[in-house]
Amino acid sequence: MLEELRKRRLDLGINAVDMAAALGLKTQGAYYKKETGAVKIDVSEGAIIAKMLKCSMDDLFFGYELSESDKTKQNPKAS
């Protein structure tokens, strides 16, 4: 999830200073702590980030990867 956030931000040419400002953070370091997962992103911040990165919160924060147990449930013959 966090890798996707960084990738999208860089692909769009948005720097950490702009992200920090949009979130009301004082420094880019404060933003980096959120982007790396050291500090949690709350729902309201997630909405701002998704809007800036031109995607939905689902796409950004809730990927569609399945765990191995979910894959087995969907395809019992795979195990």
C-alpha positions in Angstrom: 0.0 0.0 0.0 2.6 2.6 1.0 4.8 1.7 -1.9 1.8 2.5 -4.2 1.3 5.8 -2.5 4.9 6.9 -3.1 4.9 5.6 -6.7 1.8 7.5 -7.6 3.1 10.7 -6.0 6.3 10.5 -7.8 4.6 9.6 -11.1 2.5 12.7 -10.8 5.5 14.9 -9.9 4.1 15.8 -6.6 6.7 16.5 -3.9 6.5 15.8 -0.2 6.4 19.5 0.6 3.1 19.9 -1.3 1.7 16.7 0.3 2.6 18.0 3.7 1.0 21.4 3.0 -2.2 19.7 1.8 -2.4 17.7 5.0 -1.7 20.6 7.2 1.7 19.2 8.3 4.5 21.5 9.1 7.4 19.7 7.4 8.0 17.2 4.6 9.6 15.0 7.2 6.2 14.7 8.9 4.7 13.7 5.6 7.4 11.1 5.0 6.6 9.5 8.4 3.1 8.9 7.1 4.2 7.7 3.7 6.6 5.2 5.2 4.1 4.0 7.7 5.9 5.2 10.8 2.8 7.4 11.6 -0.7 6.2 10.6 -2.8 8.0 8.0 -6.3 8.8 9.3 -9.4 8.6 7.1 -9.6 12.4 6.4 -5.9 12.5 5.4 -6.5 9.4 3.2 -9.2 11.3 1.4 -6.9 14.3 0.8 -4.1 12.1 -0.4 -6.3 10.1 -2.8 -7.7 13.4 -4.2 -4.2 14.8 -4.8 -3.1 11.5 -6.4 -6.2 11.4 -8.6 -7.4 8.0 -7.4 -9.9 6.5 -5.0 -9.1 5.6 -1.5 -9.9 2.0 -2.3 -7.3 1.9 -5.1 -4.7 3.6 -3.0 -5.1 2.0 0.4 -7.0 -1.2 -0.1 -5.2 -3.2 -2.9 -6.8 -6.3 -4.4 -4.1 -8.7 -3.4 -5.4 -11.9 -2.0 -3.8 -13.8 0.9 -2.8 -17.4 0.2 -5.8 -18.5 2.3 -8.2 -16.4 0.3 -6.8 -17.8 -3.0 -7.3 -21.3 -1.7 -10.9 -20.5 -0.7 -11.6 -19.2 -4.2 -9.9 -22.1 -6.0 -9.8 -25.2 -3.7 -7.9 -27.2 -6.4 -5.0 -24.8 -6.1 -3.8 -26.3 -2.8 
